[in-house]
């Protein structure tokens, strides 16, 4: 009962008829000898896409073209070796320096009698003190020691709150000290129009100066300058007094004049002797033309309130420093200048 063998099925009526009349397709189908068949034709290569055809062109030539550009890079690195000149030097080269038409000899005996720096003499305590002051000024406008460069820092205004505190004394000594610098020369300008005293301190003759140059643009600027017998020192007197001195100093003509005085001399430093801040209005105006101001304070005389008021009026100058004048050092304090006169080390 569980026999699973396949039972042979009798052919159907159609199958028997096909067999009788020779209609079996499998029996009568022709056979094909594979060995006698012709070889198969090779398949045509697939037509390359335009993008694929471009591949051989892109593979190698491009890197070869770029290599010379990469090799040329070191030539660009060598360019910064030549430092660019400062803008001030570019301006200085644009015009020749103004040559003073007047000559003058500094009265060294007068300087010595007033306890000031005497050019060509041994180092003294006062000369050492002003060496310290000038080094600070040069660092400020030269950007030395990671300091930011002060715009117009080579223009220095020497001022004080009141008369008699030593501003002219300091201006002349500072100019004399700077005049021996190898990289700089000095133009000392007397801008105390009401009471000029720079020429008197140096023993020089009076003549046209700052006010004359401002009032008359056609006046040759060289006629307003004095070349002293100290090679690095030139002087510009205050000139003829003018009732509108403050207005002239506040005008654009003053800025143009100062630029002319700097032309052709990239290492020039302008030292300007100002009128007392609390006694004359031009001082506050002059502060707008300089990059540094030294406020001279006389020990035991200048009041703190006066100093604060003076500094408040000089706000147009971005950098104001104090210089203490008339200080008496204790016996154990510093003794600048004595070292140079002793034989031992």
Beta strands, then each sheet from edge to edge (+ up, - down):
strand 1: 102-104
strand 2: 155-160
strand 3: 185-190
strand 4: 226-228
strand 5: 233-236
strand 6: 268-273
strand 7: 292-298
strand 8: 320-325
sheet 1: 1+ 4+ 5- 3- 6- 2- 7- 8-
end
